[in-house]
Amino acid sequence: MTDNHIIAFTRGVPPIESFPIKRLEECAQTVLERDGNCLLQYGQAAGYVPLREWLAAQYAVSKGQVIVGQGSLQLLDTLVRVSLQPQDSVFLEQPTYDRVLTIFRRSGTQLEGIDLQNGLLDVAQLEEKLNAGMRPRYFYLIPDFQNPSGAVMPLEARQKLIELSQTYGFYLIEDGPYRDLRYHGQALPALFELAPERVIFMSSYSKLISPGLRVGFMILPPELAEMVRKFAEDTYINASYLNQAIAYEFIQRGWLAENLGQLKELYRPRLDTLLSTLEAEFSGRAEWVKPEGGFFVGLNLAQGICVPDRTAQQKAGLALSDSRGFFIDGGEQFVRLPFCALTPEQLEEGVRRLSRAIFS
């Protein structure tokens, strides 16, 4: 790696070496030979039926509650369009996924951030807003390896959140794209597992197989599922059945489980390297969650220390996301560090460059 090589801590993308190209080629050939006439024609708006049936069995819901789309963000955008009015309000973790924040902002609804303090949801702040009379329609969360902080919501916080949603009558939107990417420790039950009647669950195969497949899904209460399905039918007819059939064939062959194991082996040393280098370079200068999986580590710089501007980043050979995009307001002292697409050597050098850009 040359000194002028830019190390990009910008997008949470998988590395190209993680793509199971040969196996996807085989799946594509199989489904086209077997079901090509169906897959290349228009289809039902809710998605490829075998994949929907498989997901329904996995999550113990009816097939009618499962919508498969062109990535989970598309489905969230559709849900927002069909179910929110400007007078509604939505709660989000702060910080939160920047693209989701953009989707909710476009809706014109009132947005309220519930702070993450050292990776923990400020439940007292949430209760204070609810007691003051605020009634969100939805609370969007990423409980497992949150984007951008890397945090995992403890079990007691999950249980309290469900209790509050039941008491005050709002839905939790649980985004789970990183849930299966755990490299250390034990998994906690998903919010959907604890209270399926209060939770809308969304996820995708972007991080587990390939983002280029654009296969995501959402599990909704029947009435909301029908609204999303009808909007999809009237807007784009159906998402790609070919891509969904390829993903389904990949799963049915047992290759998703194998691929997940390979991804964990690939990403585990990258996370470990990032955490150890942060400890060496930023101890006493920042705070961060030490995640056991996922794609991100979020760095909260100490008081009075701000993220270097674009000029300083370029001079240091770095590229960072605009951290303000993860916050309803603020974010000047936050850095999101995606680690999966960078080698351990790039991660070590990137953190050192970040340290020099801030403190030199």
C-alpha positions as CSV (number, residue, x, y, z in Angstrom):
1,M,0.0,0.0,0.0
2,T,1.5,3.3,-1.1
3,D,1.5,6.4,1.0
4,N,-0.9,8.2,-1.3
5,H,-3.5,5.3,-1.3
6,I,-6.8,6.6,0.1
7,I,-8.2,4.4,2.8
8,A,-12.0,4.8,2.7
9,F,-14.0,4.5,5.9
10,T,-17.1,5.5,4.0
11,R,-19.5,2.8,2.9
12,G,-20.5,-0.4,4.8
13,V,-19.9,-2.7,1.8
14,P,-18.7,-6.3,1.7
15,P,-15.4,-6.9,0.0
16,I,-15.4,-8.5,-3.5
17,E,-13.6,-11.5,-2.1
18,S,-16.7,-12.4,-0.1
19,F,-18.9,-12.9,-3.2
20,P,-19.8,-16.6,-3.9
21,I,-19.7,-16.0,-7.6
22,K,-19.3,-19.6,-8.9
23,R,-22.2,-20.8,-6.6
24,L,-24.4,-18.0,-7.7
25,E,-23.6,-18.8,-11.4
26,E,-24.7,-22.4,-10.7
27,C,-27.9,-21.2,-9.0
28,A,-28.7,-18.8,-11.8
29,Q,-28.3,-21.6,-14.4
30,T,-30.4,-24.0,-12.4
31,V,-33.4,-21.7,-11.9
32,L,-33.4,-20.4,-15.4
33,E,-33.4,-23.9,-16.8
34,R,-36.1,-25.1,-14.4
35,D,-38.3,-22.0,-14.1
36,G,-37.2,-19.5,-16.7
37,N,-40.6,-19.0,-18.3
38,C,-42.0,-17.9,-14.9
39,L,-39.0,-16.0,-13.7
40,L,-38.7,-13.9,-16.8
41,Q,-42.4,-12.9,-16.8
42,Y,-44.2,-10.4,-14.6
43,G,-45.1,-11.8,-11.2
44,Q,-47.0,-11.1,-8.0
45,A,-46.0,-7.9,-6.4
46,A,-45.3,-9.5,-3.0
47,G,-42.4,-11.5,-4.4
48,Y,-41.3,-15.0,-5.5
49,V,-43.7,-17.4,-3.8
50,P,-41.2,-20.1,-2.8
51,L,-38.9,-17.6,-1.0
52,R,-41.9,-16.0,0.7
53,E,-43.2,-19.4,1.9
54,W,-39.7,-20.3,3.2
55,L,-39.5,-16.9,5.1
56,A,-43.0,-17.4,6.5
57,A,-42.0,-20.7,7.9
58,Q,-38.8,-19.3,9.4
59,Y,-40.6,-16.5,11.2
60,A,-43.8,-18.4,12.0
61,V,-46.1,-16.0,10.1
62,S,-48.5,-16.4,7.2
63,K,-47.2,-16.0,3.7
64,G,-49.4,-12.9,3.3
65,Q,-47.3,-11.1,5.9
66,V,-44.1,-11.4,3.9
67,I,-43.2,-9.0,1.2
68,V,-39.9,-9.5,-0.8
69,G,-38.6,-6.4,-2.6
70,Q,-35.6,-4.8,-4.3
71,G,-33.7,-4.5,-1.0
72,S,-35.2,-3.8,2.4
73,L,-34.8,0.0,2.0
74,Q,-37.2,0.0,-0.9
75,L,-39.8,-1.7,1.3
76,L,-39.3,0.7,4.2
77,D,-39.7,3.6,1.8
78,T,-43.0,2.1,0.5
79,L,-44.2,1.5,4.1
80,V,-43.5,5.1,4.9
81,R,-45.3,6.3,1.8
82,V,-48.5,4.3,2.4
83,S,-48.8,4.6,6.2
84,L,-47.4,7.9,7.4
85,Q,-49.0,11.4,7.4
86,P,-47.2,14.7,8.1
87,Q,-48.9,15.0,11.5
88,D,-47.4,11.6,12.5
89,S,-44.2,11.2,14.4
90,V,-41.4,8.6,14.3
91,F,-38.8,7.8,16.9
92,L,-35.3,6.7,15.9
93,E,-32.1,5.9,17.7
94,Q,-29.5,8.7,17.5
95,P,-27.3,8.1,15.7
96,T,-29.0,5.9,13.2
97,Y,-28.6,4.7,9.6
98,D,-28.3,7.8,7.4
99,R,-30.3,6.5,4.5
100,V,-33.2,5.5,6.8
101,L,-33.1,9.0,8.2
102,T,-33.4,10.4,4.7
103,I,-36.4,8.2,4.0
104,F,-38.2,9.4,7.1
105,R,-37.3,13.0,6.5
106,R,-38.8,12.9,3.0
107,S,-42.1,11.8,4.5
108,G,-42.4,15.2,6.3
109,T,-43.2,13.6,9.6
110,Q,-41.9,14.8,13.0
111,L,-38.7,12.9,13.9
112,E,-37.5,12.4,17.5
113,G,-34.1,11.0,18.3
114,I,-33.6,8.7,21.3
115,D,-29.9,8.9,22.3
116,L,-27.5,6.0,22.5
117,Q,-25.3,6.6,25.5
118,N,-22.2,4.4,25.3
119,G,-24.2,2.2,22.9
120,L,-27.2,1.9,25.3
121,L,-30.6,3.3,24.4
122,D,-31.6,6.0,26.8
123,V,-34.8,4.4,27.9
124,A,-35.4,7.2,30.5
125,Q,-35.4,9.7,27.7
126,L,-37.8,7.6,25.7
127,E,-40.2,7.3,28.7
128,E,-39.9,11.0,29.3
129,K,-41.1,11.8,25.7
130,L,-43.9,9.3,26.0
131,N,-45.0,10.6,29.4
132,A,-45.0,14.1,27.9
133,G,-47.7,13.0,25.4
134,M,-45.6,12.1,22.3
135,R,-47.1,9.2,20.4
136,P,-44.9,7.8,17.6
137,R,-46.4,5.7,14.9
138,Y,-43.1,3.8,14.6
139,F,-39.8,3.5,16.4
140,Y,-37.1,2.4,14.0
141,L,-34.2,0.5,15.5
142,I,-31.2,-1.8,14.6
143,P,-30.9,-3.8,17.9
144,D,-28.1,-6.0,16.7
145,F,-24.7,-4.4,15.7
146,Q,-26.3,-1.1,15.0
147,N,-25.4,1.0,12.1
148,P,-23.5,3.3,12.7
149,S,-22.4,2.6,16.3
150,G,-22.0,-1.2,16.3
151,A,-24.1,-1.5,19.5
152,V,-26.2,-4.4,20.6
153,M,-29.3,-3.7,22.7
154,P,-29.3,-5.7,26.0
155,L,-32.2,-8.1,26.7
156,E,-33.6,-6.0,29.5
157,A,-33.8,-2.9,27.2
158,R,-35.5,-5.1,24.5
159,Q,-38.1,-6.2,27.0
160,K,-38.7,-2.7,28.3
161,L,-39.0,-1.3,24.8
162,I,-41.7,-4.0,23.9
163,E,-43.5,-3.1,27.1
164,L,-43.6,0.6,26.2
165,S,-44.7,-0.2,22.6
166,Q,-47.6,-2.2,24.0
167,T,-48.6,0.4,26.6
168,Y,-48.4,3.4,24.2
169,G,-49.5,1.6,21.0
170,F,-46.7,2.1,18.6
171,Y,-44.9,-0.4,16.3
172,L,-41.2,-1.2,16.5
173,I,-39.5,-1.5,13.1
174,E,-36.6,-3.9,13.7
175,D,-33.9,-3.8,11.0
176,G,-31.8,-6.9,11.2
177,P,-29.3,-7.1,8.3
178,Y,-26.3,-7.7,10.6
179,R,-27.9,-10.0,13.1
180,D,-26.4,-13.2,11.8
181,L,-22.9,-11.7,11.5
182,R,-21.8,-12.4,15.1
183,Y,-18.1,-13.2,15.4
184,H,-18.0,-13.5,19.2
185,G,-20.4,-14.2,22.1
186,Q,-24.0,-15.3,22.1
187,A,-27.0,-14.0,20.2
188,L,-30.0,-12.3,22.0
189,P,-33.6,-12.9,20.9
190,A,-34.8,-10.5,18.2
191,L,-37.5,-8.1,19.1
192,F,-39.7,-9.9,16.6
193,E,-39.2,-13.1,18.5
194,L,-40.2,-11.5,21.8
195,A,-43.3,-9.7,20.5
196,P,-44.2,-10.4,16.8
197,E,-47.5,-8.6,17.2
198,R,-45.7,-5.3,17.9
199,V,-42.7,-5.6,15.6
200,I,-42.3,-5.0,11.8
201,F,-39.2,-7.0,10.9
202,M,-37.0,-6.1,7.9
203,S,-33.7,-7.5,6.6
204,S,-31.9,-8.5,3.4
205,Y,-29.4,-10.8,1.8
206,S,-27.1,-7.9,0.9
207,K,-24.6,-8.6,3.7
208,L,-25.1,-12.4,3.7
209,I,-24.8,-13.2,0.0
210,S,-24.4,-10.1,-2.2
211,P,-25.8,-6.6,-2.3
212,G,-26.0,-6.8,-6.1
213,L,-28.8,-9.3,-5.8
214,R,-31.0,-6.6,-4.3
215,V,-33.1,-9.1,-2.3
216,G,-34.7,-7.8,0.9
217,F,-37.8,-8.6,2.8
218,M,-40.2,-7.2,5.3
219,I,-42.7,-9.0,7.7
220,L,-45.7,-6.9,8.5
221,P,-49.1,-7.1,10.1
222,P,-51.6,-8.3,7.4
223,E,-53.2,-4.9,6.9
224,L,-49.9,-3.1,6.4
225,A,-48.6,-5.9,4.2
226,E,-51.6,-5.5,1.9
227,M,-51.0,-1.7,1.7
228,V,-47.3,-2.2,0.8
229,R,-48.2,-5.0,-1.7
230,K,-50.8,-2.8,-3.5
231,F,-48.4,0.2,-3.7
232,A,-45.7,-2.1,-5.2
233,E,-48.2,-3.5,-7.7
234,D,-49.2,0.0,-8.8
235,T,-45.6,1.3,-8.9
236,Y,-43.2,-1.3,-10.2
237,I,-45.4,-4.4,-10.6
238,N,-42.8,-6.7,-9.0
239,A,-39.2,-6.8,-8.1
240,S,-36.8,-9.2,-9.9
241,Y,-38.1,-12.8,-9.5
242,L,-34.8,-14.0,-11.1
243,N,-32.7,-12.5,-8.3
244,Q,-35.1,-13.8,-5.6
245,A,-35.1,-17.3,-7.2
246,I,-31.3,-17.3,-7.2
247,A,-31.2,-16.4,-3.5
248,Y,-33.8,-19.0,-2.7
249,E,-31.9,-21.7,-4.6
250,F,-28.7,-20.7,-2.8
251,I,-30.5,-21.1,0.6
252,Q,-32.1,-24.4,-0.3
253,R,-28.7,-25.9,-1.2
254,G,-27.4,-25.1,2.2
255,W,-25.0,-22.6,0.9
256,L,-26.2,-19.7,2.9
257,A,-25.1,-21.4,6.2
258,E,-21.8,-22.3,4.6
259,N,-21.3,-18.7,3.3
260,L,-22.1,-17.3,6.7
261,G,-19.4,-19.4,8.3
262,Q,-16.9,-18.2,5.7
263,L,-17.9,-14.5,6.2
264,K,-17.4,-14.8,10.0
265,E,-13.9,-16.2,9.4
266,L,-13.1,-13.4,7.0
267,Y,-14.5,-10.5,9.2
268,R,-13.6,-11.7,12.7
269,P,-9.8,-10.7,12.4
270,R,-10.8,-7.4,10.8
271,L,-12.9,-6.4,13.7
272,D,-10.3,-7.6,16.2
273,T,-7.6,-5.6,14.4
274,L,-9.7,-2.5,14.4
275,L,-10.5,-2.7,18.1
276,S,-6.9,-3.3,19.1
277,T,-5.7,-0.4,16.9
278,L,-8.3,1.9,18.3
279,E,-7.2,1.0,21.8
280,A,-3.6,1.8,20.9
281,E,-4.4,5.1,19.2
282,F,-7.5,6.5,20.8
283,S,-7.6,5.3,24.4
284,G,-8.5,8.3,26.6
285,R,-9.3,10.4,23.5
286,A,-12.6,8.8,22.4
287,E,-15.2,6.2,23.4
288,W,-16.6,3.4,21.4
289,V,-18.7,0.3,21.6
290,K,-16.7,-2.9,21.3
291,P,-19.0,-4.9,19.1
292,E,-19.0,-8.7,18.8
293,G,-20.1,-8.6,15.1
294,G,-21.6,-6.6,12.3
295,F,-20.0,-4.1,10.0
296,F,-19.2,-1.0,12.0
297,V,-17.5,0.6,15.0
298,G,-18.7,4.1,16.0
299,L,-16.1,6.4,17.5
300,N,-17.3,9.2,19.8
301,L,-14.5,11.8,20.1
302,A,-13.8,13.4,23.4
303,Q,-15.3,16.8,24.2
304,G,-13.7,19.6,22.1
305,I,-12.4,17.2,19.5
306,C,-14.0,17.3,16.1
307,V,-13.9,15.1,13.0
308,P,-11.2,16.4,10.5
309,D,-12.6,18.2,7.5
310,R,-12.3,17.0,3.9
311,T,-9.1,18.9,3.3
312,A,-7.5,17.3,6.4
313,Q,-8.8,13.9,5.4
314,Q,-7.4,14.1,1.9
315,K,-4.0,15.3,3.3
316,A,-4.0,12.2,5.6
317,G,-5.0,9.8,2.8
318,L,-8.5,9.2,4.3
319,A,-12.1,9.3,3.3
320,L,-14.8,9.5,6.0
321,S,-18.6,9.7,5.8
322,D,-20.2,13.0,6.8
323,S,-21.1,12.0,10.4
324,R,-23.9,14.6,10.6
325,G,-25.9,12.4,8.3
326,F,-26.4,9.8,11.1
327,F,-28.0,12.4,13.4
328,I,-31.2,14.4,13.4
329,D,-29.0,17.1,14.8
330,G,-25.3,17.1,15.7
331,G,-22.7,14.5,14.9
332,E,-19.6,16.7,14.6
333,Q,-17.7,14.5,17.1
334,F,-18.7,11.1,15.7
335,V,-16.8,8.8,13.2
336,R,-18.3,5.7,11.7
337,L,-15.6,3.1,10.9
338,P,-16.8,0.3,8.5
339,F,-14.3,-2.6,8.7
340,C,-15.4,-5.5,6.6
341,A,-14.2,-4.2,3.2
342,L,-10.7,-3.4,4.5
343,T,-7.8,-5.8,5.2
344,P,-6.3,-5.9,8.7
345,E,-3.3,-4.0,7.4
346,Q,-5.5,-1.2,5.9
347,L,-7.5,-1.0,9.1
348,E,-4.3,-0.5,11.2
349,E,-3.0,2.1,8.8
350,G,-6.3,3.8,8.5
351,V,-6.8,4.3,12.3
352,R,-3.2,5.7,12.5
353,R,-4.0,8.1,9.8
354,L,-7.2,9.2,11.5
355,S,-5.2,9.7,14.7
356,R,-2.6,11.8,13.0
357,A,-5.3,13.9,11.2
358,I,-7.0,14.7,14.4
359,F,-4.2,15.1,16.9
360,S,-1.1,16.1,14.9
